[in-house]
Amino acid sequence: MRLPEDELAALEGASLLRRIPDLDTSLVNFSSNDYLGLSSNAEVKKAYRDAIENYGAGSTASRLVCGTMEPHLNLENSIAKAKGSEAALSFSSGYATSIGVITSLLSKGDTVILDKLCHASLIDGARMSGATIRVYPHNNTEKLESILKSVTKKANQDSRILVITESVFSMDGDMAPLDRINKLCKQYDCLLLVDEAHALGVIGPTGMGLAEELGIQDQIDFQMGTLGKAAGVAGGYLATTRVWADLMINRSRSFIYSTAPPPAQAAAASKALEIIQSEQGSQLRKQLLNNIESFRVISEIEGSCPSAIIPWIVSDSDRALKLSAELRENGFLVPAIRYPTVPRHTARLRITINSHHDETSIKALANHLTSSI
Ligand SMILES: *Cc1c(COP(=O)(O)O)cnc(C)c1O
């Protein structure tokens, strides 16, 4: 039998061993996805506390068993409204959403087409569904079209074809050509799922993501995301039509066979969504964009993508670890991201900017990085 010790030693030898680091709050955190600082927002925390008092600590069962509590319904109503969809369904995490939604939609005989850089949860959902998996090179819509051509030619009447992309990619921070992808899906009569995990709160007139920015929310079959990143709380969501949502309620195993998230979590997430869409949310986004711009200017990174994720690619895993350790010595928390989270030989530091970073630390980090080249 293979011993776990040997497996861990092999990982360590390749600079790929992972440990859960202690959270060192003395470091300036350039690694969290709390883009607007909402995890420590006073109103969000109050909504959490009040809901604990009103509804208790946990939901105690699946919603299909015990019946639904008000905060989950309120959350789903506000998501549907914000996303311009008929219905929404909340899950315990973004990961559970990806798996639940994709496996409910697809089975053997169907086809799922993913961007090469899609998040692990989307890949896992695709694998678990039993559908045929096709992958197109990152953001390459020509290749996507050629796959769509060949797949739709062969598909029978009943089978489903689902295209999956993120809107802002989690490890590269770049954006999908979503307008073009959406048009191709319409042209070839396929379904489209967009994971807005890193765009919610950051992009769009009311912070609802790239689909909102492009004005195409009502054209996207499945808009999903997490409430654990810019929303600062936890949980996942799917916004879609009533009939698809009803199918998810009947088929989605991560929804059916899992205790519903605590009602207080749903109440806090609703508050966070409300803030994201408010004037306060716009102000936070403005601050965030200023911070991103400052960092880009000082570290001489080109481009104008408004995403808060900035990859600093160093290729080699060992070098990424060393650079991350060096930054830690200097007071910055910036994680090294390695295979298999990113493709081999593209190890990097993943810098995330948030609205609460001050000018001094942004400058200091950028200067450290540029002098490390
Ligand atoms: C983080 C992330 C998820 C998972 O969301 P959680 O709520 O953290 O489980 C799903 N998709 C993408 C693109 C993500 O970045």
The ligand as an SDF file (V2000), in Angstrom:
LIG
                    3D

 15 15  0  0  0  0  0  0  0  0999 V2000
  -13.8270   30.6620   -4.6060 C   0  0  0  0  0  0  0  0  0  0  0  0
  -14.4880   30.1700   -5.8470 C   0  0  0  0  0  0  0  0  0  0  0  0
  -15.5200   29.2380   -5.7720 C   0  0  0  0  0  0  0  0  0  0  0  0
  -15.9190   28.5750   -4.4900 C   0  0  0  0  0  0  0  0  0  0  0  0
  -16.6370   29.4130   -3.6550 O   0  0  0  0  0  0  0  0  0  0  0  0
  -16.6350   29.1220   -2.0720 P   0  0  0  0  0  0  0  0  0  0  0  0
  -17.7790   29.8700   -1.5490 O   0  0  0  0  0  0  0  0  0  0  0  0
  -15.3170   29.5950   -1.5750 O   0  0  0  0  0  0  0  0  0  0  0  0
  -16.7910   27.6290   -1.9070 O   0  0  0  0  0  0  0  0  0  0  0  0
  -16.1710   28.8830   -6.9400 C   0  0  0  0  0  0  0  0  0  0  0  0
  -15.7890   29.3970   -8.1350 N   0  0  0  0  0  0  0  0  0  0  0  0
  -14.7710   30.2730   -8.2390 C   0  0  0  0  0  0  0  0  0  0  0  0
  -14.4090   30.8150   -9.5720 C   0  0  0  0  0  0  0  0  0  0  0  0
  -14.0840   30.6870   -7.0970 C   0  0  0  0  0  0  0  0  0  0  0  0
  -13.0670   31.5360   -7.2140 O   0  0  0  0  0  0  0  0  0  0  0  0
  1  2  1  0
  2  3  1  0
  2 14  2  0
  3  4  1  0
  3 10  2  0
  4  5  1  0
  5  6  1  0
  6  7  2  0
  6  8  1  0
  6  9  1  0
 10 11  1  0
 11 12  2  0
 12 13  1  0
 12 14  1  0
 14 15  1  0
M  END
$$$$
